[in-house]
Amino acid sequence: LLAPLLEAGLRGLEVYRPRNRRADVLRLEAICRSRGLLVSGGSDWHTPDAGSALGNFHVTGDEVEGLLEAGGL
């Protein structure tokens, strides 16, 4: 699905998520680098009963530097 999404204007991928395995993170990072995509991340914390507390997962500014720059931060 990547090619049609890029054609439709995809600008980034959520790479850093609590449930992503390290191998998936590395693969997504490589895709972003090779395609010039922005990298984002998040906790996907939607439900208090999902098994982890809000704040147990975070991303750093270094991990999402390009996204912050694109947003003017």
C-alpha positions, 0 to 999 in steps of 0.5 A: 500500500505504500506506493498509492499512499505516497501518491496520495500525499503521505508525509510520514509514518508512526514508527514508535509505538509501544506494541511495535517490535524492534524489528518493525521499528527498524524496518519502518525507520528504513522506509522513512529514510529511503522515502523521505518520510516524517517519523512520528510516535505515540502511546496509542493509549486509548483505554485505561484497562489496556494493560499500561498506564498513560505515560509508560511510553514516550518518544523523544524529540530526537526520535521525531525531530523531522516531524517537529521541524515540519511543524515549526518547533 
